Amino acid sequence: MKLVLAKWAADRIRSGGAPDAVAQEGMVYLKQRLEGHGGIILLDQRGRFGIAHNTPRMAWAYKSTEGEKAGVKV
């Protein structure tokens, strides 16, 4: 509860931020404020999404109408 990252990100998306940019900014914010590691997945009303993480070995995946993608950050 020190950072409330999900609320921080939701507020930025509500004000028009692109989910991919907000997700990346969120990881910078987490690292700067708390020296924290983690990840976030964001989705807006238009179906745009953003995925970002700064922790080792975090698995991620998504599926959209254009295809699917998955990986593990090493």
N, C-alpha and C positions, 0 to 999 in steps of 0.2 A: 504494500500500500504506500510505499515511499514515493513511488513515481506515478502510478495510475496510468500506465502507458496506453491501455486500450481506450480510455476516455480521451487522453491527449490526441490519439490518432483519429478517433471518431469525430472529434471536434474539427480537426483539420480537413477531414473528408467532407463533412457537412458544409464547411465554408468554401468548398470547391477544389480542394487539393486532389491531385491524381493519386490513387491508391499505391502505385508503384513508387512514386516519389515520397509519399508520406511514410511508407514502410521503411525505405532507406533512411530517411531523416530520423525515424523512430529509433533505429539501431544506433545511430550516432548520439542521439539524446540519451539513450540508456547507458551507453558507455561513458559519456561525459559526466552525467549526473551521479551515477552510482558505481562506475567501473563494472557495470553489469553485462552479462551475457544472456542471450535468449533469441527469440524469434517471434515474428508476427505475420499473420495472414490477414489481409484486408480486402473487403469487397464493397463496392459502392452500389447505388441504386441502378446504375446503368449496366451493371455486370462486369465492370472493369475490376481487376484485382491486382494486388501487390503482395509479394512474398519477399521477406528479408530476414536474415539471421546473421549473428556474429559469433556463434558458438561452434566449436569443432564437432564434426560428426552429426549434424542435425539433418535428418532426412526430411524431404519435402516432395510434394507432388501436386499437380493440378490437372484438371480435365476441362476442356472448353469445346465449343463447336469447331474450333480449328484443329484440335488434336489434344494430346496429353503429353505431359513432360514430368520427369521425376529425377531426383538426384540426391546426393549426400555431399555436403560440404566437408572437405577433408582439411 
